[in-house]
Amino acid sequence: MALRALLRTSAWHLLVFAGSTHAISQDQITAETTSLPAWLEKVTIIGSRLDDLQGLWDADGRVRHTLAATDGDWILVRPDGYLSARGTGETSLRAALARLSGLHMR
């Protein structure tokens, strides 16, 4: 699976779930995740093939089911592959990133 290959890198990853139950545009995802820290790589997990959405396609829903994620959810994955934080919406994402940014500045 392509997601496993991405998570093998030594970076932090932000998994953003979109596009399975309702239409969401690439512009909405980009707006919600702009100005991310340089140490964080964003991966959009999409549940259906939509023309304007780019990311990893979770055709059978296995990733969503395994991680208990729905559209609008995000999950931060540490470089060692463990989940660091999860939530829904930009406000909770910004709060989690603020806590982590303090660690990366030391």
C-alpha positions as CSV (number, residue, x, y, z in Angstrom):
1,M,0.0,0.0,0.0
2,A,1.2,3.5,-0.8
3,L,0.4,4.8,2.6
4,R,2.8,2.4,4.3
5,A,5.6,3.5,2.0
6,L,4.9,7.2,2.9
7,L,4.9,6.5,6.6
8,R,8.3,4.8,6.5
9,T,10.0,8.2,6.1
10,S,11.5,10.0,9.1
11,A,8.9,12.8,8.9
12,W,5.8,13.6,10.9
13,H,2.7,13.0,8.8
14,L,-0.7,14.7,8.8
15,L,-3.4,12.4,7.5
16,V,-6.4,14.3,6.3
17,F,-9.6,12.4,5.5
18,A,-11.9,13.7,2.8
19,G,-14.2,12.9,-0.1
20,S,-16.1,9.8,0.9
21,T,-19.5,10.9,2.1
22,H,-19.8,14.4,0.6
23,A,-18.0,16.5,-2.0
24,I,-15.1,18.5,-0.8
25,S,-12.8,20.4,-3.0
26,Q,-9.0,20.4,-3.1
27,D,-9.2,24.2,-2.4
28,Q,-11.0,23.4,0.9
29,I,-8.4,21.0,2.0
30,T,-5.6,23.4,1.0
31,A,-7.2,26.2,2.9
32,E,-7.6,24.1,6.0
33,T,-4.0,23.0,6.0
34,T,-2.0,26.0,4.7
35,S,1.1,27.2,6.5
36,L,1.9,23.8,8.0
37,P,5.3,23.5,9.7
38,A,8.2,22.4,7.5
39,W,8.6,19.2,9.5
40,L,5.1,18.0,8.7
41,E,4.1,16.2,5.5
42,K,0.4,16.2,4.6
43,V,-1.3,13.1,3.1
44,T,-4.9,13.4,2.0
45,I,-6.8,10.1,2.2
46,I,-9.8,10.2,-0.2
47,G,-12.7,7.8,-0.2
48,S,-13.9,8.3,-3.7
49,R,-12.5,9.3,-7.0
50,L,-13.4,13.0,-7.4
51,D,-11.9,14.9,-10.3
52,D,-10.6,17.9,-8.3
53,L,-9.3,15.9,-5.3
54,Q,-5.7,14.7,-5.1
55,G,-4.4,12.2,-2.6
56,L,-4.3,8.5,-1.7
57,W,-7.4,6.6,-2.7
58,D,-8.8,4.4,0.0
59,A,-11.0,2.4,-2.4
60,D,-12.2,-0.3,0.0
61,G,-12.3,2.0,3.1
62,R,-9.7,-0.1,4.9
63,V,-7.7,2.9,6.1
64,R,-10.7,4.7,7.3
65,H,-12.1,1.7,9.1
66,T,-8.8,0.8,10.7
67,L,-8.2,4.3,12.0
68,A,-11.9,5.0,12.7
69,A,-11.8,8.1,10.6
70,T,-14.4,10.0,8.7
71,D,-14.4,13.1,6.4
72,G,-13.0,16.1,8.1
73,D,-10.9,14.1,10.6
74,W,-7.1,14.4,10.8
75,I,-4.5,12.3,12.4
76,L,-0.9,13.2,13.3
77,V,1.5,10.3,12.9
78,R,5.0,10.4,14.5
79,P,8.1,9.4,12.6
80,D,8.1,6.1,14.4
81,G,4.6,5.3,13.1
82,Y,2.7,5.9,16.3
83,L,-0.4,8.2,16.4
84,S,0.4,11.4,18.2
85,A,-2.9,13.2,18.0
86,R,-6.3,13.2,16.2
87,G,-9.2,15.4,15.8
88,T,-11.7,17.2,13.6
89,G,-11.4,20.7,12.2
90,E,-8.8,23.3,11.9
91,T,-9.0,24.7,15.4
92,S,-8.1,21.4,17.1
93,L,-5.3,20.8,14.5
94,R,-3.8,24.3,15.2
95,A,-3.8,23.5,18.9
96,A,-2.1,20.1,18.4
97,L,0.5,21.7,16.1
98,A,1.2,24.5,18.6
99,R,2.0,21.9,21.3
100,L,4.3,19.9,18.9
101,S,6.0,23.0,17.5
102,G,7.3,23.8,21.0
103,L,9.0,20.4,21.0
104,H,10.5,20.9,17.6
105,M,12.0,24.3,18.5
106,R,14.1,22.9,21.4
